[in-house]
Amino acid sequence: RGRDDDDLVALLRARPDLTSPVPSDIGQLATRATTRASVARALDRLDRAALAVVEALVQAGEPATLDGVHALLPLDAPTAAGLVSRLRVLALVWGPDDELRLVRSARDVVGAQVAGLGPSARALTSALPQQRLGTLAADLGVPPSREHAAMAARVADRLVQPGYLEEATAQVGPDGLELLTRLAQGPASGRVENALRPVTLAKARTPVDRLLARGLLLPTDTATVVLPSEVGLYLRGGVLYPEGLDRPQPPTTGHDVGIVDRLGAGTAAELIRSVQLVAEAWADDPPSVLRAGGLGVRDLRRTATVLDGDVAAAVRVVEVAFAAGLLAADSTGSEWLPTTAFDTWLRSDAASRWVALVSAWIGGSRVPSLAVPRPDREKPPAPLSDEIDRPGAPELRSLALGFLGSLPAGTSMSTDGVIEVLAWHRPRRSGPARDALVRWSLDEAHAYGLLARGAATSAARLLFAGDKEGAEQTLAVLMPPPLDHVLIQADLTAVAPGPLDPALAREMALVAAVESTGGATVYR
């Protein structure tokens, strides 16, 4: 209620799920903003540095202070303060700098264990059997107690004292210290036989026994030991991420901007021609809609023959045309046909046609590469079916392409480098599925003329920035003008040395058959 209009606008833009449906009042907005599902979506959009601040708040306990958060992270004070302010805008953190609190559901989503550390010493000692806890308390010089909870708390307090940790880690020997260091880097647990066996300082002989006797490792069951989070944090030098939180900087390669733009324009022209060929071929001989939806294998191969290409190219063409609304099932749902939007699209200039196609692909949730046959799996989903729809594709695709578009003109980065950067931007969404989606998106962007040699074209850079008109104007300069004539040879072969005017192209389709395509189209 204390936020002004600008702050509320920033919140709703950063967390668009809060607007669906539109909340009726501030109370309903606040309730929705603190639900587990909405908070999880907000955390999924945080980069590595911002998520580390959330983890630091969990580790510091409640309430935390800005200075305490800063001490746990390898960030300078202004950067830490800026990230906390960002989390306040997102309604994930509230309170002044000396009394910071996470919304309760954020703690639930992140969990009690953060940054690869184990559970707290108090949580681990509370779960120890009474006999094992008593033995550990005696070795630590902790006064005994008949109440299990009270003794567990005393043992935990003793374990987390900086003086004790310094002394104990110096006494475990090189082998024990190496084991502790490895567990401190994460994961914090390991397998040990008979982990709950009685171990004392006097009888400890192996490195693991010495660690168990000093409470630097605590058993959770008969075969598992865990490094308490406080011990792990001490071994990391008191910070959650000693390796730093800077965004990775993979190597880049510079290319001639003119060459990149011309290559992209050539691919764009080929895409436009391919979409037109497929739509006109389907208008004459419509393929059937599969009973389960999608395009059949035989019709897909026939479409690839029309394009004089492979199946992968045919999948990408029909999918981008479908995303742009140029192809659809007929009213009976039995055949695939061009839509009335195709006629409108055909009357526009080439640059506008390309922008319409790639804009639909960038903002769409379909992943054409899923329908491309690959040797590592049996049968892919059918093109144009619902099986290749991925709700997370638009955001990830825009993030990857937007990053490439933000690099200096003509600069490319390897696919692995892009994946590494995106893993920093979206650490909670990392994994093989995400990496595969990024690889497919970059491959498709090359096939659609947005990228060339790994670099974003000038038109694509403007498109990624939201300037469609600028993208059209930039591409139009590079696209060959449509021709209003063909060259007739003595053997009745007609050669079109470039893209034809749509009216002439339709006329040629009535009187001739395409014999070959490429830089020039040959008709018979």
C-alpha positions in Angstrom: 0.0 0.0 0.0 3.0 2.3 0.5 4.2 1.9 -3.1 3.7 4.7 -5.6 2.4 4.0 -9.1 5.8 3.7 -10.7 6.8 1.0 -8.2 3.6 -0.9 -8.8 4.1 -0.7 -12.6 7.6 -2.0 -12.2 6.3 -4.9 -10.1 3.6 -5.9 -12.6 6.1 -5.7 -15.5 8.6 -7.8 -13.8 6.0 -10.4 -12.6 3.3 -10.4 -15.4 1.6 -13.5 -13.8 0.2 -11.1 -11.1 -2.0 -9.5 -13.7 -3.9 -12.6 -14.8 -6.6 -12.1 -13.9 -6.3 -8.5 -13.0 -6.4 -8.1 -9.2 -9.3 -6.2 -7.8 -7.3 -4.3 -5.1 -3.9 -4.0 -3.4 -4.8 -6.7 -0.8 -5.5 -9.3 -3.5 -2.3 -8.3 -5.4 -0.2 -8.8 -2.2 -1.8 -12.2 -1.5 -1.1 -13.3 -5.1 2.4 -12.0 -5.0 3.3 -14.2 -2.0 1.8 -17.5 -3.2 4.4 -20.2 -3.7 3.7 -20.6 -7.4 4.1 -16.9 -8.2 7.2 -16.6 -6.0 8.8 -19.6 -7.7 8.2 -18.0 -11.1 9.8 -14.8 -9.9 12.8 -16.7 -8.5 13.2 -18.6 -11.8 13.8 -15.2 -13.6 16.6 -14.1 -11.2 20.2 -14.2 -12.4 23.0 -15.8 -10.3 23.9 -12.7 -8.4 20.3 -11.8 -7.4 19.5 -15.4 -6.4 22.7 -15.4 -4.3 21.3 -12.5 -2.3 18.1 -14.5 -1.7 20.2 -17.4 -0.5 22.3 -15.1 1.7 19.0 -13.9 3.3 18.0 -17.5 4.0 21.5 -18.3 5.4 21.6 -15.2 7.6 18.3 -16.0 9.3 15.5 -13.6 10.0 15.6 -10.6 10.3 18.8 -10.0 8.4 20.8 -6.9 7.8 22.2 -5.5 4.6 25.7 -5.6 6.1 25.2 -9.3 7.0 24.1 -10.1 3.4 27.1 -8.2 2.0 29.5 -10.1 4.3 28.2 -13.5 3.0 28.7 -12.6 -0.7 31.7 -11.6 -2.8 30.0 -8.4 -3.9 30.9 -4.8 -3.2 28.5 -2.8 -0.9 26.8 -0.8 -3.7 26.1 -3.9 -5.8 24.7 -5.8 -2.8 22.4 -2.8 -2.0 21.3 -2.6 -5.6 20.3 -6.2 -5.7 18.4 -6.0 -2.4 16.5 -3.0 -3.8 15.7 -5.0 -6.9 14.3 -7.8 -4.8 12.2 -5.2 -2.9 10.7 -4.1 -6.3 9.9 -7.7 -7.0 8.1 -8.0 -3.7 10.4 -10.8 -2.6 12.0 -8.8 0.2 10.6 -6.3 2.6 11.8 -4.2 5.5 14.5 -1.6 6.0 18.2 -2.4 5.5 18.7 -3.3 9.2 15.7 -5.6 9.3 15.4 -7.4 6.0 12.9 -10.3 5.6 12.1 -12.6 2.7 8.5 -13.4 2.0 7.8 -16.8 3.7 7.1 -18.7 0.5 10.5 -17.7 -0.9 12.2 -19.5 2.0 10.0 -22.5 1.2 10.9 -22.5 -2.5 14.7 -22.0 -1.9 14.8 -24.4 1.0 16.9 -24.4 4.1 20.1 -25.6 2.3 21.6 -23.0 0.0 24.7 -22.7 -2.3 25.5 -26.4 -2.0 25.9 -26.3 1.8 24.4 -28.9 4.2 21.7 -28.5 6.9 22.5 -26.3 9.9 24.4 -27.8 12.9 21.3 -27.4 15.1 19.1 -29.4 12.6 21.7 -32.2 12.4 22.3 -32.4 16.2 18.6 -32.5 16.9 18.3 -35.6 14.8 21.1 -37.5 16.5 20.3 -40.4 18.8 20.6 -39.6 22.5 23.6 -41.9 23.0 25.5 -40.5 20.0 24.7 -37.0 21.1 25.9 -37.6 24.6 29.2 -39.0 23.4 29.7 -36.0 21.1 28.8 -33.6 24.0 31.4 -35.2 26.3 34.2 -34.9 23.7 33.2 -31.2 23.1 33.1 -30.4 26.8 29.4 -29.6 26.7 27.5 -30.0 30.0 25.1 -32.9 29.7 21.3 -32.5 29.9 18.4 -34.9 30.2 16.5 -32.9 27.6 17.5 -33.9 24.1 16.6 -30.6 22.5 18.6 -28.6 25.1 21.7 -30.7 24.7 21.4 -30.7 20.9 21.3 -26.8 21.0 24.3 -26.7 23.3 26.3 -29.0 21.1 25.3 -27.0 18.0 26.3 -23.7 19.6 29.7 -25.2 20.5 30.3 -26.5 16.9 29.7 -23.1 15.3 32.0 -21.1 17.4 34.7 -19.6 15.2 37.4 -20.4 17.7 36.4 -24.1 17.9 36.2 -24.5 14.1 39.7 -23.0 13.7 41.1 -25.3 16.4 39.2 -28.5 15.2 40.1 -28.1 11.5 43.8 -27.7 12.5 43.7 -31.0 14.3 42.1 -33.4 11.8 45.3 -33.8 9.6 45.8 -33.3 5.9 43.6 -36.2 4.8 40.7 -35.0 7.0 41.1 -31.4 5.8 41.1 -32.5 2.2 37.9 -34.4 2.8 36.3 -31.4 4.5 37.3 -29.0 1.7 35.8 -31.3 -0.9 32.5 -31.5 0.9 32.5 -27.8 1.5 32.5 -27.3 -2.3 29.3 -29.3 -2.5 27.5 -31.6 -2.3 27.9 -31.6 1.5 27.0 -35.3 2.1 28.9 -38.6 1.7 28.5 -42.3 2.2 30.1 -44.0 5.2 29.5 -47.5 6.5 28.0 -47.6 10.0 27.9 -43.9 10.3 26.1 -44.0 13.7 28.8 -46.1 15.4 30.1 -44.8 18.7 33.2 -42.7 18.0 35.3 -40.8 20.5 38.4 -38.6 20.3 40.4 -41.1 22.2 39.6 -44.0 19.8 39.5 -42.1 16.5 42.1 -43.5 14.1 40.8 -42.8 10.5 40.3 -39.3 9.0 36.5 -39.9 9.0 36.5 -41.0 12.7 38.5 -37.8 13.6 35.9 -35.7 11.8 32.9 -37.5 13.4 34.4 -37.3 16.9 34.9 -33.5 16.6 31.4 -33.0 15.1 32.7 -31.6 11.8 30.8 -34.4 10.1 27.4 -35.5 11.5 25.6 -38.7 10.6 22.0 -38.5 9.3 21.5 -42.3 9.1 23.5 -45.5 9.2 25.2 -44.8 5.8 25.3 -41.0 5.4 27.3 -38.2 6.9 26.8 -34.5 6.3 29.0 -31.4 6.6 27.0 -28.8 8.7 26.4 -25.5 6.8 28.3 -23.5 9.4 31.4 -25.7 8.9 31.1 -25.5 5.1 30.8 -21.7 5.3 33.8 -21.4 7.5 35.9 -23.5 5.1 34.7 -21.2 2.2 36.1 -18.2 4.0 32.8 -17.0 5.3 31.2 -16.4 1.9 28.7 -18.5 0.0 30.4 -18.2 -3.3 34.2 -17.7 -2.9 34.6 -18.2 -6.7 32.7 -15.0 -7.3 29.4 -14.1 -8.9 30.6 -12.3 -12.0 28.8 -13.1 -15.3 30.9 -15.4 -17.4 32.7 -13.9 -20.4 33.1 -16.6 -23.0 35.4 -15.8 -25.9 33.9 -14.1 -28.9 34.8 -13.8 -32.6 34.5 -10.7 -34.8 33.2 -10.9 -38.4 32.7 -8.4 -41.1 29.3 -6.8 -40.6 28.6 -6.5 -44.3 29.3 -10.2 -44.9 27.1 -11.2 -41.9 24.2 -9.0 -43.2 24.5 -10.3 -46.8 24.5 -13.9 -45.6 21.5 -13.2 -43.4 19.6 -11.5 -46.3 20.3 -14.4 -48.6 18.9 -16.8 -46.0 15.9 -14.5 -45.5 15.1 -14.4 -49.2 15.4 -18.2 -49.4 13.0 -18.5 -46.4 10.4 -16.3 -48.0 10.6 -18.2 -51.3 10.3 -21.6 -49.5 7.2 -20.5 -47.6 5.6 -19.3 -50.8 6.5 -22.6 -52.6 5.0 -24.7 -49.8 1.8 -22.7 -49.5 1.2 -22.8 -53.3 2.0 -26.5 -53.5 -0.4 -27.2 -50.6 -3.1 -25.1 -52.2 -3.0 -27.3 -55.3 -2.6 -30.6 -53.4 -3.4 -30.2 -49.7 -1.8 -32.7 -47.3 -4.0 -34.5 -44.8 -4.2 -33.8 -41.1 -3.2 -36.8 -39.0 -5.9 -38.2 -36.8 -3.8 -37.2 -33.7 -3.0 -33.9 -35.4 0.0 -32.8 -37.3 1.6 -33.5 -40.7 2.3 -37.1 -41.8 5.8 -38.4 -42.8 4.8 -39.0 -46.4 3.5 -35.5 -46.8 6.5 -34.1 -45.1 8.8 -35.8 -47.5 6.8 -34.6 -50.4 7.1 -31.1 -49.1 10.9 -31.5 -48.8 10.9 -32.5 -52.5 9.0 -29.3 -53.4 11.7 -27.3 -51.6 14.5 -29.4 -53.1 15.9 -29.8 -49.6 15.9 -32.2 -46.7 13.3 -33.0 -44.1 14.8 -30.7 -41.5 14.5 -27.7 -43.8 10.9 -28.7 -44.6 10.0 -28.9 -40.9 11.4 -25.4 -40.2 9.5 -23.9 -43.2 6.1 -25.4 -42.5 6.4 -24.6 -38.8 7.3 -20.9 -39.3 4.5 -20.5 -41.8 2.1 -22.1 -39.3 3.3 -19.9 -36.5 2.7 -16.8 -38.7 -0.8 -18.0 -39.4 -0.1 -18.6 -43.1 -1.0 -22.3 -42.9 -3.8 -24.0 -41.0 -6.2 -26.9 -41.0 -9.4 -26.4 -43.0 -12.8 -26.0 -41.3 -13.3 -29.7 -41.3 -9.9 -30.4 -39.8 -9.0 -32.8 -42.5 -6.5 -30.9 -44.7 -3.7 -28.4 -44.4 -4.3 -25.3 -46.5 -2.9 -21.7 -46.9 -5.0 -19.2 -45.0 -6.4 -15.9 -46.2 -3.5 -14.3 -44.3 -1.2 -15.8 -46.9 -2.7 -13.7 -49.6 -2.2 -10.6 -47.6 1.4 -11.6 -46.7 2.1 -12.3 -50.4 1.1 -8.7 -51.3 3.6 -7.1 -48.9 7.3 -6.4 -49.7 9.9 -9.1 -49.0 11.4 -7.4 -45.9 7.9 -7.2 -44.3 7.2 -10.8 -45.1 10.4 -11.9 -43.4 9.7 -9.8 -40.3 6.2 -11.3 -40.0 7.7 -14.8 -40.2 10.5 -14.5 -37.7 8.5 -12.4 -35.3 6.0 -15.2 -35.0 8.7 -17.7 -34.4 10.5 -15.6 -31.8 7.3 -15.0 -29.8 5.8 -18.5 -30.3 6.1 -21.5 -28.1 6.6 -24.1 -30.8 10.0 -25.7 -31.2 10.4 -27.0 -34.8 13.6 -28.9 -34.1 11.7 -31.3 -31.9 10.0 -32.7 -35.1 13.2 -33.2 -36.9 14.2 -36.9 -37.1 17.5 -37.6 -35.1 19.5 -40.8 -34.8 19.4 -40.6 -30.9 15.7 -41.3 -30.7 13.1 -43.4 -32.3 10.2 -41.4 -33.7 9.9 -37.6 -33.3 6.6 -35.8 -32.8 4.8 -34.8 -36.0 5.3 -31.3 -37.4 2.3 -29.0 -36.8 1.2 -31.1 -33.8 0.7 -30.0 -30.2 3.6 -32.2 -29.1 6.2 -29.7 -30.0 4.7 -26.9 -28.0 7.0 -25.7 -25.1 5.6 -22.9 -22.9 9.1 -21.8 -21.8 10.5 -21.5 -25.3 9.6 -17.8 -26.0 11.3 -16.4 -22.9 14.5 -18.5 -23.3 14.6 -17.9 -27.0 14.3 -14.2 -26.6 16.9 -14.2 -23.8 19.5 -16.1 -26.0 18.9 -14.0 -29.1 18.7 -10.8 -27.1 22.1 -11.5 -25.6 23.6 -12.1 -29.0 22.0 -9.0 -30.3 23.6 -7.0 -27.4 27.1 -7.9 -28.5 29.0 -5.5 -30.8 27.9 -5.7 -34.4 29.4 -8.7 -36.2 30.4 -10.4 -33.0 29.6 -14.1 -32.6 29.9 -16.5 -29.6 29.9 -20.3 -29.6 26.7 -22.1 -28.7 28.4 -23.5 -25.5 29.4 -19.9 -24.6 25.8 -18.7 -25.0 24.6 -21.6 -22.8 27.1 -20.7 -20.1 25.9 -17.1 -20.1 22.3 -18.2 -19.9 23.1 -20.5 -17.0 24.2 -17.4 -15.1 21.1 -15.5 -16.1 18.7 -18.3 -15.2 20.4 -20.6 -12.8 17.2 -22.2 -11.5 16.3 -23.3 -15.0 19.6 -24.9 -15.9 19.7 -28.5 -17.2 20.0 -30.7 -20.3 16.5 -29.8 -21.5 17.2 -26.1 -21.3 20.6 -26.5 -23.0 19.0 -28.5 -25.9 16.3 -25.8 -26.3 19.0 -23.1 -26.6 21.0 -25.2 -29.2 17.8 -25.7 -31.3 16.9 -22.0 -31.1 20.3 -20.9 -32.3 20.1 -23.5 -35.2 16.7 -22.3 -36.2 17.8 -18.6 -36.0 20.5 -19.4 -38.5 18.0 -21.2 -40.8 15.6 -18.2 -40.6 18.3 -15.5 -41.4 18.5 -13.9 -37.9 22.0 -15.2 -37.4 24.9 -15.7 -39.7 28.2 -17.2 -38.7 27.0 -17.1 -35.1 26.4 -13.3 -35.2 23.2 -11.4 -35.2 22.5 -9.5 -38.4 21.8 -5.8 -38.3 18.1 -6.3 -39.1 17.9 -9.0 -36.4 19.5 -6.7 -33.8 16.9 -4.1 -34.5 14.1 -6.7 -34.3 15.4 -8.0 -31.0 15.3 -4.4 -29.7 11.6 -4.2 -30.7 12.1 -2.0 -33.8 10.3 -3.9 -36.5 10.1 -0.9 -38.9 13.8 -0.4 -38.6 14.5 -4.1 -39.2 12.3 -4.0 -42.4 14.1 -0.9 -43.7 17.6 -2.4 -43.0 16.8 -5.7 -44.7 15.0 -4.0 -47.6 18.3 -2.4 -48.7 20.0 -5.8 -48.9 17.1 -7.7 -50.6 17.1 -7.8 -54.4 14.2 -5.9 -55.9 11.4 -8.2 -57.3 11.7 -8.7 -61.1 8.9 -8.0 -63.5 10.4 -10.2 -66.3 12.0 -13.5 -67.1 14.5 -14.5 -69.7 13.1 -16.9 -72.3 15.6 -19.4 -73.9 15.3 -21.0 -77.3 14.3 -24.3 -75.8 11.4 -22.7 -74.0 13.3 -22.6 -70.7 12.5 -19.5 -68.7 15.1 -18.1 -66.3 14.2 -15.8 -63.4 17.5 -14.2 -62.3 16.0 -13.2 -58.9 12.8 -13.1 -57.0 9.8 -12.4 -59.1 7.0 -9.9 -58.5 4.1 -11.9 -56.9 1.8 -11.3 -59.8 4.4 -12.6 -62.3 5.2 -15.5 -60.0 1.6 -16.6 -60.0 1.4 -16.2 -63.8 4.6 -18.4 -64.2 3.1 -21.0 -61.9 0.2 -21.4 -64.3 2.2 -21.8 -67.5 5.4 -23.5 -66.4 6.9 -26.0 -63.9 9.9 -25.2 -61.7 12.9 -27.2 -63.0 15.6 -25.9 -60.5 16.0 -23.3 -57.8 18.9 -21.4 -56.3 20.2 -17.9 -57.1 18.1 -18.1 -60.2 14.9 -20.1 -60.8 14.6 -22.1 -64.0 11.1 -22.9 -65.4 10.2 -25.4 -68.1 
